[in-house]
Amino acid sequence: MRVFVTGGTGLVGSAVVAELIGNGHTVLALTRSDASERAAEAAGAEPLRGSLADPDVLRAGAARADGVIHLAFGNDFSSPEALAANVAEETAALTALGEELVGSDRPFVIVSGTPWVTGRISTEADPLPTDGPVGGRGRTVTAVLGLASRGVRSSSVRLPRTVHNEGAGGFAGVLTGIARRTGVSGYAGDGEQRWPAVHALDAAVLFRLALEKAEAGTAWHAVADEGDRVRDIAEVIGRRLGLPVESVPPDTYGPLGPIFAADQPSSSTHTRQTLGWEPKHPSLLEDLENIQP
């Protein structure tokens, strides 16, 4: 299968591209810079120059492919306005891609986050939130899954709060970066809140499985660890960096503060049973031991 991939040179995307090529697919990768173009070529993908802000390029990429995997998302979380701009850009991009795929029965695999449900572990059957800091993204993902009624084999792979590899990535990576800058390995509140996690190489396998065999309109959970306590995460980071571990105000994390303070464990039982996905790589707490002082 020829697959058009957005975000194919990031931590998750590079793993997905390698997984696709390693299993006999070819990749057309959206690239927005000379560096990402070189990275895509080195990985064995064909680059297509453009960005999420280029709907014509996105439609052209989808038109040249047998399926699409969307992974790209803006990295500016500095303010509520910046986060809203990221969501708006992604919404426009997904709309363009979806329009190109209508009536084709081609697979369209998109990325989202696992939902959180008060008082219990979330499952694949739970809807994404449509309000709050990332509510707009939830509405967009729901609309894309609705394209199943218009001849698109759309599916969503829900990533947990931390997708990691060699001690880097995800919300745990944000905690590490803040710890390095502030001299404190912090956690919001009492640190009892739980975050799900997955290794990037395991997540990549699930994206491939969804591309190859997920039914239209379905959601899947790329969750290996159902919920690590944030305080435990902070303690590993603090020990690796030689820093004190302390509770910090949620506003330390800017617009992501409410999310960082929330208890949000998640299950992947249905995903494992239905698609035969089985994580094999190190857990988050094990992988954080790779953090270098």
MOSULRA-V442774 format. One record per residue. N is the residue number from 1. PHI is phi in radians with two decimals (999 if undefined). D_CENTER is the distance of its C-alpha to the mean C-alpha in Angstrom with 2 decimals. Layout:
BEGIN
<<N/PHI/D_CENTER> <N/PHI/D_CENTER>>
END
This chain:
BEGIN
<<1/999/22.36> <2/-1.59/21.61> <3/-2.06/17.93> <4/-1.56/16.84> <5/-2.10/13.45> <6/-1.71/12.04> <7/1.23/10.21> <8/-1.39/11.86> <9/-2.00/13.10> <10/-1.42/10.31> <11/-1.04/9.54> <12/-1.35/7.11> <13/-1.07/9.11> <14/-1.14/12.35> <15/-1.21/11.91> <16/-1.14/11.28> <17/-1.04/14.30> <18/-1.10/16.36> <19/-1.12/15.74> <20/-1.12/16.79> <21/-1.13/19.77> <22/-1.18/20.78> <23/-2.00/21.15> <24/1.59/23.29> <25/-1.57/21.13> <26/-1.97/21.45> <27/-2.23/18.87> <28/-1.88/19.37> <29/-1.92/16.89> <30/-1.22/16.66> <31/-2.29/17.88> <32/-1.94/18.90> <33/-2.64/21.10> <34/-1.06/23.63> <35/-1.13/21.60> <36/-1.21/18.51> <37/-1.13/21.12> <38/-1.12/22.78> <39/-1.12/19.64> <40/-1.11/18.89> <41/-1.12/22.56> <42/-1.12/22.69> <43/-1.43/19.98> <44/1.69/22.13> <45/-1.71/20.39> <46/-1.58/22.34> <47/-1.40/21.20> <48/-2.25/21.44> <49/-1.30/21.94> <50/2.84/20.42> <51/-2.58/17.60> <52/-1.11/15.81> <53/-1.49/19.12> <54/-1.97/21.14> <55/-1.07/21.35> <56/-1.14/24.16> <57/-1.15/22.30> <58/-1.08/19.34> <59/-1.12/21.94> <60/-1.12/23.80> <61/-1.09/20.89> <62/-1.13/20.26> <63/-1.14/24.03> <64/-1.58/24.26> <65/-2.11/21.79> <66/-1.53/22.04> <67/-2.94/18.41> <68/-2.28/15.30> <69/-2.12/11.62> <70/-1.81/9.72> <71/-2.23/6.74> <72/-1.23/8.62> <73/-2.78/8.70> <74/-1.04/11.60> <75/-1.82/11.87> <76/-1.61/14.94> <77/-2.00/14.80> <78/-1.28/18.55> <79/-2.73/19.86> <80/-1.00/19.39> <81/-1.17/20.57> <82/-1.15/18.04> <83/-1.11/15.13> <84/-1.10/17.02> <85/-1.15/17.47> <86/-1.02/13.79> <87/-1.14/13.48> <88/-1.13/16.77> <89/-1.11/15.96> <90/-1.13/12.93> <91/-1.02/15.29> <92/-1.10/18.01> <93/-1.15/16.05> <94/-1.16/14.93> <95/-1.09/18.54> <96/-1.11/19.97> <97/-1.11/18.06> <98/-1.09/18.92> <99/-1.07/22.51> <100/-1.19/22.91> <101/-1.61/21.88> <102/-0.95/24.03> <103/1.41/26.72> <104/-1.72/25.53> <105/1.05/24.03> <106/-1.47/21.44> <107/-1.29/17.94> <108/-2.37/15.14> <109/-1.77/11.71> <110/-2.06/9.06> <111/-1.85/5.49> <112/-2.64/5.89> <113/-1.83/6.38> <114/-1.24/9.30> <115/-1.37/12.59> <116/-2.09/15.30> <117/-2.22/18.88> <118/-1.07/21.90> <119/1.51/23.84> <120/-2.75/21.91> <121/-1.35/18.84> <122/-1.34/16.60> <123/-2.24/16.52> <124/-1.09/15.27> <125/-1.38/18.35> <126/-1.37/17.45> <127/-1.30/16.63> <128/-1.30/13.95> <129/-1.16/15.75> <130/-2.01/17.41> <131/-2.36/18.88> <132/1.48/18.12> <133/-1.01/16.03> <134/-2.10/13.16> <135/-1.07/15.53> <136/-1.07/15.69> <137/-1.17/12.14> <138/-1.06/13.16> <139/-1.14/16.30> <140/-1.17/14.86> <141/-1.06/12.66> <142/-1.05/15.89> <143/-1.14/17.91> <144/-1.14/16.05> <145/-1.10/16.56> <146/-1.17/20.10> <147/-1.17/20.64> <148/-1.00/21.46> <149/-1.38/24.90> <150/-2.07/25.27> <151/1.40/24.87> <152/-2.14/21.18> <153/-1.49/19.51> <154/-1.45/16.30> <155/-2.62/13.69> <156/-2.19/10.31> <157/-1.73/7.93> <158/-1.58/6.80> <159/-1.54/4.54> <160/-1.32/7.13> <161/-1.10/8.13> <162/-2.27/8.40> <163/-1.88/7.11> <164/-2.21/10.49> <165/-2.82/13.12> <166/0.98/16.69> <167/1.40/16.29> <168/-2.04/13.77> <169/1.91/10.24> <170/1.16/8.36> <171/-1.11/10.86> <172/-1.10/13.39> <173/-1.15/13.42> <174/-1.10/14.21> <175/-1.03/16.94> <176/-1.13/18.26> <177/-1.10/18.56> <178/-1.15/20.35> <179/-1.06/22.53> <180/-1.10/23.64> <181/-1.34/24.58> <182/-1.74/26.32> <183/1.43/27.86> <184/-2.38/26.59> <185/-1.55/23.77> <186/-1.83/23.06> <187/-2.53/21.60> <188/-1.39/22.01> <189/1.11/24.91> <190/-1.56/26.16> <191/1.34/22.96> <192/-1.40/23.26> <193/-1.12/20.02> <194/-1.93/17.57> <195/-2.06/13.87> <196/-1.31/12.18> <197/-2.67/10.65> <198/-2.71/10.09> <199/-1.31/11.23> <200/-1.01/9.33> <201/-1.21/12.37> <202/-1.27/12.26> <203/-1.05/8.76> <204/-1.05/10.27> <205/-1.08/13.24> <206/-1.17/11.72> <207/-1.06/10.44> <208/-1.14/14.04> <209/-1.09/15.64> <210/-1.13/14.20> <211/-1.04/15.45> <212/-1.37/18.72> <213/-2.54/19.65> <214/-1.20/17.65> <215/-1.31/20.01> <216/-1.13/19.65> <217/1.39/18.19> <218/-1.91/16.37> <219/-2.15/13.25> <220/-2.34/12.02> <221/-1.90/10.65> <222/-1.54/9.06> <223/-2.04/11.11> <224/-1.72/13.66> <225/-1.74/15.03> <226/-1.14/15.76> <227/3.14/16.42> <228/-1.60/17.61> <229/-1.10/19.89> <230/-1.11/18.81> <231/-1.11/22.38> <232/-1.14/22.13> <233/-1.08/19.11> <234/-1.09/21.17> <235/-1.19/24.20> <236/-1.14/22.82> <237/-1.04/21.65> <238/-1.07/25.10> <239/-1.14/26.97> <240/-1.16/25.35> <241/-1.67/26.01> <242/1.18/29.35> <243/-2.11/28.55> <244/-1.17/29.56> <245/-1.97/27.14> <246/-2.53/27.64> <247/-1.27/26.48> <248/-2.28/25.59> <249/-1.11/25.45> <250/-0.98/22.17> <251/-1.21/22.93> <252/-0.99/22.37> <253/-1.74/18.68> <254/1.06/19.64> <255/-1.14/17.97> <256/-1.51/15.31> <257/-0.89/18.39> <258/-1.05/18.55> <259/-1.26/15.04> <260/-1.13/15.90> <261/-1.52/19.17> <262/-1.53/18.05> <263/-1.46/18.39> <264/-2.53/15.44> <265/-1.12/15.78> <266/-2.60/14.38> <267/-1.92/15.82> <268/-2.21/15.01> <269/-1.01/18.71> <270/-1.10/18.79> <271/-1.07/16.04> <272/-1.13/18.00> <273/-1.22/21.29> <274/-1.49/20.58> <275/-1.74/18.60> <276/1.25/20.03> <277/-1.44/16.84> <278/-2.47/17.81> <279/-1.05/15.92> <280/-2.23/18.36> <281/-1.69/17.12> <282/-1.00/17.87> <283/-1.22/16.70> <284/-1.06/15.23> <285/-1.09/18.78> <286/-1.18/20.18> <287/-1.20/17.75> <288/-1.13/18.42> <289/-1.15/21.97> <290/-1.47/21.07> <291/-1.06/20.91> <292/-1.67/23.92> <293/-1.02/26.32>>
END
